[in-house]
Amino acid sequence: MKRPFQASVWREGDWYVAQCLELDVASQGETEAEALANLTEALELYFEPPQATRPPQVRLIEVEVGAA
């Protein structure tokens, strides 16, 4: 199944950065086309199901939220 995503592309120094606007995924390349191609690959990897080599160890952590 294919799904469209919006991407923003801008230049940072010698590199082009491509960022998906719907997800927290970005990539870069030496050209705009390369940055978009790399972003496409990064998104495909993002949606690839995880393949654990061993069972994960689940830990409980506590984080202070709110004003102290």
C-alpha positions as CSV (number, residue, x, y, z in Angstrom):
1,M,0.0,0.0,0.0
2,K,1.3,3.4,-0.9
3,R,0.5,6.6,1.0
4,P,1.5,10.2,0.1
5,F,3.3,12.4,2.6
6,Q,4.2,16.1,2.4
7,A,7.9,17.0,2.5
8,S,9.6,20.3,3.1
9,V,13.1,20.7,1.5
10,W,15.6,23.4,2.3
11,R,19.3,24.0,1.9
12,E,21.7,24.0,4.9
13,G,25.2,24.9,3.9
14,D,26.3,22.3,1.3
15,W,23.4,19.9,2.0
16,Y,19.7,19.8,1.2
17,V,17.5,18.6,4.1
18,A,14.1,16.9,3.4
19,Q,11.7,16.6,6.3
20,C,8.3,14.8,6.4
21,L,5.7,17.2,7.7
22,E,3.4,14.5,9.1
23,L,6.1,12.4,10.9
24,D,9.3,13.2,12.8
25,V,11.5,11.8,10.0
26,A,14.1,13.7,8.0
27,S,17.1,13.0,5.7
28,Q,19.6,14.9,3.7
29,G,21.5,14.8,0.4
30,E,23.9,16.7,-1.8
31,T,21.0,17.6,-4.1
32,E,17.3,18.2,-3.6
33,A,16.4,15.0,-5.5
34,E,18.9,13.0,-3.4
35,A,17.5,14.4,-0.2
36,L,14.0,13.4,-1.2
37,A,15.1,9.9,-2.3
38,N,16.8,9.5,1.0
39,L,13.7,10.7,2.8
40,T,11.6,8.1,0.9
41,E,14.0,5.4,2.0
42,A,13.9,6.6,5.6
43,L,10.1,6.6,5.6
44,E,10.0,3.1,4.2
45,L,12.3,2.0,7.0
46,Y,10.2,3.8,9.5
47,F,7.2,1.8,8.5
48,E,9.0,-1.5,8.3
49,P,7.9,-3.8,11.2
50,P,10.6,-4.3,13.9
51,Q,12.4,-7.6,13.9
52,A,13.8,-8.2,17.4
53,T,16.7,-10.5,17.7
54,R,15.9,-11.1,21.4
55,P,13.0,-10.1,23.6
56,P,13.1,-6.5,24.7
57,Q,13.6,-5.6,28.3
58,V,10.8,-3.3,29.4
59,R,11.7,-0.8,32.2
60,L,9.6,1.6,34.2
61,I,10.9,5.2,34.5
62,E,9.5,8.1,36.3
63,V,9.6,11.7,34.9
64,E,8.7,14.9,36.7
65,V,6.0,16.7,34.7
66,G,4.7,20.1,35.6
67,A,6.0,23.0,37.6
68,A,8.2,22.3,40.6
